[in-house]
Amino acid sequence: MCDEQEQLTMSKRIEAFYRQSGGPGSPIIRRLLDRHLLYGKDHGLPGKREEFEDAFREVFLQDHSTRSLVLGLFKLKSTLKHEWDAYLEALKGRSASAGEADLARKRG
């Protein structure tokens, strides 16, 4: 029953939002949503747009049963990004040196 009441309340909130903003196709809706995401009391730090990743991080880092898993995933993500960037730099270095070798052959 609580879920039904919550759904009904959310439906009423959505209807009220559309009434106030001029309907679902209104061009001001995007601006209103952006402002809400930046300054809404229920969306993180004021002035910083909350993204899905931020909400996900907050929920799972606050739960002691999932904190270590999430921290491990973030560390893995960071390590993979570092390795990928190093790989791209190595490729860039190889293509630069290959280009120099081709230029030297053409000159010589």
Residue frames as a rotation matrix with the C-alpha (Angstrom) as fourth column:
MET 1
0.568 0.823 0.000 0.00
0.823 -0.568 0.000 0.00
0.000 0.000 -1.000 0.00
CYS 2
0.372 -0.515 -0.772 2.85
0.200 -0.768 0.609 2.39
-0.907 -0.381 -0.182 0.80
ASP 3
-0.683 -0.654 0.325 4.32
0.411 0.024 0.911 1.83
-0.603 0.756 0.252 -2.67
GLU 4
-0.124 0.736 0.666 0.93
0.969 -0.056 0.242 2.61
0.216 0.675 -0.706 -4.24
GLN 5
0.763 0.395 -0.511 0.64
0.550 -0.813 0.193 5.82
-0.340 -0.428 -0.837 -2.23
GLU 6
-0.072 -0.885 -0.460 4.18
0.149 -0.465 0.873 6.80
-0.986 -0.006 0.166 -3.16
GLN 7
-0.683 -0.129 0.719 3.44
0.698 0.175 0.694 6.13
-0.216 0.976 -0.029 -6.84
LEU 8
0.354 0.897 0.267 0.26
0.919 -0.386 0.079 8.19
0.173 0.217 -0.961 -6.62
THR 9
0.625 -0.204 -0.754 2.15
0.285 -0.839 0.464 11.02
-0.727 -0.505 -0.466 -4.96
MET 10
-0.505 -0.863 0.002 4.86
0.254 -0.146 0.956 10.88
-0.825 0.483 0.293 -7.64
SER 11
-0.367 0.459 0.809 2.19
0.926 0.097 0.365 10.90
0.090 0.883 -0.461 -10.36
LYS 12
0.720 0.668 -0.189 0.63
0.689 -0.720 0.082 13.98
-0.081 -0.189 -0.979 -8.82
ARG 13
0.244 -0.720 -0.649 4.02
0.142 -0.636 0.759 15.67
-0.959 -0.278 -0.053 -8.58
ILE 14
-0.697 -0.497 0.516 4.74
0.535 0.118 0.836 14.93
-0.476 0.860 0.184 -12.24
GLU 15
0.072 0.819 0.569 1.31
0.971 -0.188 0.147 16.24
0.227 0.542 -0.809 -13.29
ALA 16
0.773 0.190 -0.605 1.84
0.435 -0.853 0.288 19.42
-0.462 -0.485 -0.742 -11.26
PHE 17
-0.236 -0.941 -0.243 5.28
0.239 -0.298 0.924 19.88
-0.942 0.160 0.295 -12.82
TYR 18
-0.644 0.022 0.765 3.85
0.762 0.104 0.639 19.62
-0.066 0.994 -0.084 -16.32
ARG 19
0.489 0.867 0.091 1.01
0.866 -0.496 0.071 22.01
0.107 0.044 -0.993 -15.49
GLN 20
0.618 -0.296 -0.728 3.46
0.240 -0.811 0.534 24.59
-0.749 -0.505 -0.430 -14.13
SER 21
-0.374 -0.921 -0.108 5.91
0.090 -0.152 0.984 24.21
-0.923 0.358 0.140 -17.01
GLY 22
-0.128 0.396 -0.909 3.46
-0.850 -0.516 -0.106 24.28
-0.511 0.759 0.403 -19.89
GLY 23
0.831 0.557 0.017 3.10
-0.486 0.740 -0.464 20.58
-0.271 0.377 0.886 -20.69
PRO 24
0.579 -0.597 0.555 5.37
0.321 0.793 0.518 17.71
-0.749 -0.122 0.651 -21.76
GLY 25
0.394 -0.427 0.814 6.51
0.911 0.064 -0.408 19.38
0.122 0.902 0.414 -24.99
SER 26
0.997 0.064 -0.045 7.41
0.071 -0.981 0.180 22.71
-0.033 -0.183 -0.983 -23.41
PRO 27
0.433 -0.892 0.126 10.91
0.270 -0.005 -0.963 24.01
0.860 0.451 0.239 -24.23
ILE 28
0.161 -0.398 0.903 11.43
-0.761 -0.633 -0.144 25.33
0.628 -0.664 -0.405 -20.69
ILE 29
0.966 0.255 0.043 11.31
-0.226 0.751 0.620 21.84
0.126 -0.609 0.784 -19.15
ARG 30
0.464 -0.862 -0.203 14.98
0.629 0.482 -0.609 21.14
0.624 0.155 0.766 -19.91
ARG 31
-0.271 -0.553 0.787 15.99
-0.135 -0.788 -0.600 24.40
0.953 -0.269 0.139 -18.23
LEU 32
0.435 0.519 0.736 13.82
-0.805 -0.141 0.576 23.65
0.403 -0.843 0.357 -15.18
LEU 33
0.967 -0.092 -0.236 15.25
0.155 0.951 0.267 20.15
0.200 -0.295 0.934 -14.85
ASP 34
0.103 -0.991 0.089 18.82
0.529 -0.021 -0.848 21.41
0.842 0.134 0.522 -15.18
ARG 35
-0.178 -0.117 0.977 18.18
-0.559 -0.805 -0.198 24.02
0.810 -0.581 0.078 -12.50
HIS 36
0.769 0.526 0.363 16.60
-0.603 0.407 0.686 21.40
0.213 -0.746 0.630 -10.23
LEU 37
0.791 -0.516 -0.329 19.53
0.486 0.856 -0.175 19.03
0.372 -0.022 0.928 -10.71
LEU 38
-0.172 -0.887 0.429 21.96
0.307 -0.462 -0.832 21.85
0.936 -0.011 0.352 -9.90
TYR 39
-0.695 -0.123 0.708 20.18
-0.446 -0.698 -0.560 23.35
0.563 -0.705 0.431 -6.90
GLY 40
0.380 0.901 -0.210 17.51
-0.381 0.359 0.852 20.89
0.843 -0.244 0.479 -5.73
LYS 41
0.159 -0.291 0.944 17.83
-0.987 -0.051 0.150 19.98
0.004 -0.955 -0.295 -2.04
ASP 42
0.657 0.189 0.730 17.50
-0.324 0.945 0.047 16.30
-0.681 -0.267 0.682 -2.94
HIS 43
0.943 -0.295 0.157 20.32
0.274 0.414 -0.868 16.30
0.191 0.861 0.472 -5.51
GLY 44
0.256 -0.952 -0.168 23.69
0.944 0.284 -0.170 16.53
0.210 -0.115 0.971 -3.82
LEU 45
-0.408 -0.564 -0.718 25.89
0.710 -0.690 0.139 19.60
-0.574 -0.453 0.682 -3.50
PRO 46
0.655 0.670 -0.351 24.32
0.332 -0.672 -0.662 22.93
-0.679 0.317 -0.662 -4.57
GLY 47
0.503 -0.407 -0.762 25.68
-0.696 -0.713 -0.078 24.15
-0.512 0.570 -0.642 -7.89
LYS 48
-0.713 -0.697 -0.076 27.07
-0.627 0.584 0.516 20.75
-0.315 0.415 -0.853 -8.93
ARG 49
0.172 0.815 -0.554 24.87
-0.948 0.291 0.133 18.75
0.269 0.502 0.822 -11.27
GLU 50
-0.158 -0.145 0.977 24.27
-0.599 0.800 0.022 15.32
-0.785 -0.582 -0.213 -9.82
GLU 51
-0.260 -0.001 -0.966 24.83
-0.884 0.402 0.237 12.54
0.388 0.916 -0.106 -12.32
PHE 52
0.741 0.569 -0.355 23.65
-0.427 0.809 0.404 8.95
0.517 -0.148 0.843 -12.12
GLU 53
0.106 -0.805 -0.584 27.16
0.352 0.579 -0.735 7.84
0.930 -0.128 0.345 -11.16
ASP 54
-0.657 -0.327 0.679 27.14
-0.416 -0.593 -0.689 10.26
0.628 -0.736 0.254 -8.21
ALA 55
0.225 0.837 0.499 23.86
-0.954 0.085 0.286 8.89
0.197 -0.541 0.818 -6.86
PHE 56
0.735 -0.015 -0.678 25.04
-0.077 0.991 -0.106 5.31
0.674 0.131 0.727 -7.41
ARG 57
-0.277 -0.952 -0.130 28.33
0.171 0.084 -0.982 6.01
0.946 -0.294 0.140 -5.64
GLU 58
-0.491 0.116 0.864 26.66
-0.746 -0.568 -0.348 7.65
0.450 -0.815 0.365 -2.66
VAL 59
0.568 0.811 0.138 24.17
-0.784 0.482 0.392 4.83
0.252 -0.331 0.909 -2.09
PHE 60
0.800 -0.220 -0.558 26.65
0.143 0.973 -0.179 1.98
0.582 0.064 0.811 -2.37
LEU 61
-0.304 -0.946 0.110 29.52
0.108 -0.148 -0.983 3.67
0.946 -0.287 0.147 -0.54
GLN 62
-0.273 0.266 0.925 27.30
-0.874 -0.469 -0.123 4.38
0.401 -0.842 0.360 2.46
ASP 63
0.832 0.555 0.007 26.30
-0.522 0.778 0.350 0.71
0.189 -0.295 0.937 2.76
HIS 64
0.111 -0.869 0.483 29.01
-0.880 0.140 0.454 -1.13
-0.462 -0.476 -0.749 4.70
SER 65
0.304 0.042 0.952 28.19
0.067 0.996 -0.066 -4.40
-0.950 0.084 0.300 2.92
THR 66
0.769 0.022 0.639 28.95
0.629 0.158 -0.761 -2.99
-0.118 0.987 0.107 -0.55
ARG 67
0.847 -0.427 -0.316 31.57
-0.368 -0.901 0.230 -0.31
-0.383 -0.079 -0.921 0.22
SER 68
-0.057 -0.960 0.275 34.63
-0.286 0.279 0.917 -2.54
-0.957 -0.027 -0.290 -0.31
LEU 69
0.037 0.148 0.988 33.23
0.798 0.591 -0.119 -3.93
-0.602 0.793 -0.096 -3.57
VAL 70
0.902 0.364 0.231 32.55
0.430 -0.719 -0.546 -0.44
-0.033 0.592 -0.806 -4.96
LEU 71
0.615 -0.751 -0.243 35.95
-0.534 -0.623 0.572 0.85
-0.580 -0.222 -0.784 -3.87
GLY 72
-0.197 -0.671 0.715 37.55
0.163 0.696 0.699 -2.15
-0.967 0.254 -0.027 -5.59
LEU 73
0.366 0.414 0.834 35.60
0.879 0.142 -0.456 -1.44
-0.307 0.899 -0.312 -8.78
PHE 74
0.989 -0.035 -0.143 36.67
-0.065 -0.975 -0.210 2.21
-0.132 0.217 -0.967 -8.74
LYS 75
0.200 -0.978 0.057 40.29
-0.477 -0.046 0.878 1.16
-0.856 -0.202 -0.476 -8.26
LEU 76
-0.140 -0.178 0.974 39.98
0.604 0.764 0.226 -1.33
-0.785 0.620 0.001 -11.14
LYS 77
0.771 0.492 0.404 38.44
0.624 -0.455 -0.636 1.36
-0.129 0.742 -0.658 -13.35
SER 78
0.803 -0.520 -0.290 41.28
-0.445 -0.848 0.288 3.73
-0.396 -0.102 -0.912 -12.52
THR 79
-0.102 -0.879 0.466 43.92
-0.177 0.477 0.861 1.09
-0.979 0.005 -0.204 -13.22
LEU 80
0.111 0.221 0.969 42.33
0.832 0.513 -0.212 0.14
-0.544 0.830 -0.127 -16.55
LYS 81
0.966 0.253 0.046 42.15
0.242 -0.834 -0.496 3.79
-0.087 0.490 -0.867 -17.59
HIS 82
0.469 -0.869 -0.160 45.80
-0.577 -0.438 0.689 4.30
-0.668 -0.231 -0.707 -16.67
GLU 83
-0.258 -0.557 0.790 46.86
0.214 0.764 0.609 1.20
-0.942 0.326 -0.078 -18.63
TRP 84
0.459 0.511 0.727 44.74
0.824 0.062 -0.563 2.19
-0.333 0.857 -0.393 -21.63
ASP 85
0.960 -0.130 -0.248 46.21
-0.174 -0.971 -0.166 5.70
-0.219 0.203 -0.954 -21.67
ALA 86
0.076 -0.989 0.124 49.74
-0.476 0.073 0.877 4.23
-0.876 -0.125 -0.465 -21.49
TYR 87
-0.106 -0.025 0.994 48.89
0.636 0.767 0.087 1.90
-0.765 0.641 -0.065 -24.39
LEU 88
0.809 0.468 0.356 47.60
0.573 -0.492 -0.655 4.80
-0.132 0.734 -0.666 -26.50
GLU 89
0.717 -0.626 -0.307 50.70
-0.524 -0.774 0.356 6.84
-0.461 -0.094 -0.882 -25.74
ALA 90
-0.188 -0.796 0.576 52.90
-0.069 0.595 0.800 3.89
-0.980 0.111 -0.167 -26.78
LEU 91
0.225 0.349 0.910 50.97
0.862 0.363 -0.352 3.58
-0.453 0.864 -0.219 -30.05
LYS 92
0.985 0.151 -0.082 51.33
0.109 -0.918 -0.383 7.30
-0.132 0.368 -0.920 -30.64
GLY 93
0.339 -0.937 -0.081 55.07
-0.560 -0.271 0.783 7.07
-0.756 -0.220 -0.617 -29.99
ARG 94
-0.215 -0.379 0.900 55.41
0.410 0.801 0.435 4.15
-0.886 0.463 -0.017 -32.41
SER 95
0.553 0.466 0.691 53.53
0.811 -0.112 -0.574 5.94
-0.190 0.878 -0.440 -35.16
ALA 96
0.906 -0.298 -0.301 55.61
-0.299 -0.953 0.042 9.08
-0.299 0.052 -0.953 -34.66
SER 97
-0.030 -0.982 0.185 58.86
-0.444 0.179 0.878 7.11
-0.896 -0.056 -0.441 -34.86
ALA 98
-0.061 0.075 0.995 57.59
0.709 0.705 -0.010 5.14
-0.702 0.705 -0.097 -37.88
GLY 99
0.890 0.419 0.178 56.70
0.431 -0.647 -0.629 8.42
-0.148 0.637 -0.757 -39.57
GLU 100
0.590 -0.757 -0.281 60.19
-0.596 -0.644 0.480 9.78
-0.544 -0.116 -0.831 -38.89
ALA 101
-0.232 -0.673 0.702 61.77
0.042 0.714 0.699 6.60
-0.972 0.192 -0.137 -40.28
ASP 102
0.361 0.451 0.816 59.70
0.839 0.226 -0.496 6.91
-0.408 0.863 -0.297 -43.48
LEU 103
0.984 -0.009 -0.177 60.73
-0.059 -0.957 -0.283 10.54
-0.167 0.289 -0.943 -43.82
ALA 104
0.202 -0.979 0.025 64.42
-0.552 -0.093 0.829 9.64
-0.809 -0.181 -0.559 -43.34
ARG 105
-0.154 -0.215 0.964 64.17
0.518 0.813 0.264 6.90
-0.841 0.541 -0.014 -46.01
LYS 106
0.721 0.494 0.485 62.60
0.669 -0.316 -0.673 9.32
-0.179 0.810 -0.558 -48.47
ARG 107
0.852 -0.453 -0.262 65.34
-0.436 -0.891 0.123 11.88
-0.290 0.010 -0.957 -47.86
GLY 108
0.042 -0.947 0.318 68.22
-0.538 0.247 0.806 9.39
-0.842 -0.205 -0.499 -47.98
